[in-house]
Amino acid sequence: MVNAAFSFIVFIIFFFSLSYFPSLAYAKETAETLYNNARNDYYSLKGSKRKQAIKSGWTKNINKFLSVSRRFPSSSFADDALFTAGMLYYDSFKKFGMRKDLNSSIQHYSMVVKKYSSSSLADDALFRTGDIYFYDLRKYYKAKKAYTKITTKFSKGDMYKLAVERLNELSSFDNSRVPNRIIAKKIIVIDPGHGGKDRGAKGIKGLLEKDVVLDIALKLKKLIKKKLDYKVILTRNNDVFIPLQERTEIANGNKADIFISIHANASKRKDASGIETYYLDFAKSDRALETAARENKVPRSNIDDVQYILADMVANTKMNDSSQLAGIVQNNLIQGMRKKFKRVKDLGAKGGPFYVLHGANMPSVLVETSFVSNPIEGKRLRSSKYRERLAYFILEGIEKYFREMQVALKTK
Ligand SMILES: [Zn+2]
């Protein structure tokens, strides 16, 4: 009797304790059963080619894993379930080729990294994200970012060594690929200064700037066509007048990669000589101001207004590229011309307030090829050979510039 009463009490206690903590017992079991259920499904999918052929089977399995992480986000199965969903999305992409699945794969791997950064699967998820960017999407920059994060944030993890290997592989792979993208046909707009009613500078023995620069530009176009696979557009092919702002509009409209305005210099001082290349900026010298005033067709006394207008353009990002382009073209011109001609004065690459460069969306420079007003250079500018040389060394400068930009892009 005592035993029976005791048994009854034990039973009652047991019964009430169960009803008192049902959610706890139920929850722990459910996260696990849900997960195991999804796992079993996974193995049966992986074990059957017939099941794999049906897309909805994949979706169903993925959803089973996702319900684990959604319903029990703080359980020890949540990170694993998310990770497996990422894997399944990837395998599904490989099987059915739907880009949407690839994006979902990245998305779920990223959730593992973001929500469960201390999980042992976080660096694996990051690594797989990197691989998708690297091999499937060829987004090298993003792949690099993922691998780099492993080497910095998960340097103690087991993916560290592999991530370093991938980064090495990526650097050589990336470099060999980048030129292909850059080789996409370059567009060069060449602008022979002046034309028509605007004769430009008048030189010795009736030599006109507008004629000289048109010929140099035509020669340059011919050389580029022959030597490089660039698209060349001239702002004028003959002796016509074109307003300054229309010239950059032609370059912008054609989405040019660079804009090169070709001019010949002049000075009241007959002995002034040399080659100089300008990019748009404040003038830092009197000579630059003088040249800009002449090319802009404004009196020297008004050029300060132009400088003022330029004040809000200094932040333009293209200015850096333009000064780089100016430097490379100028150096190449000087080095090249000096090989063929004596006393070629290097007046440098510099900033100046030139209207014609204003508003260009691409690196743009203005080359003052030589002085029509100088007796020696004026004579040289008359010769076809000299003009041909000028054109050739400008072309080499353009080529060098693109090569350097390519290197800069690779090492970014
Ligand atoms: Zn000019």
Residues whose N, C-alpha, C, O or C-beta is under 5 A from the ligand:
A	BS01	ZN	G193 G200 H263 A264 E295
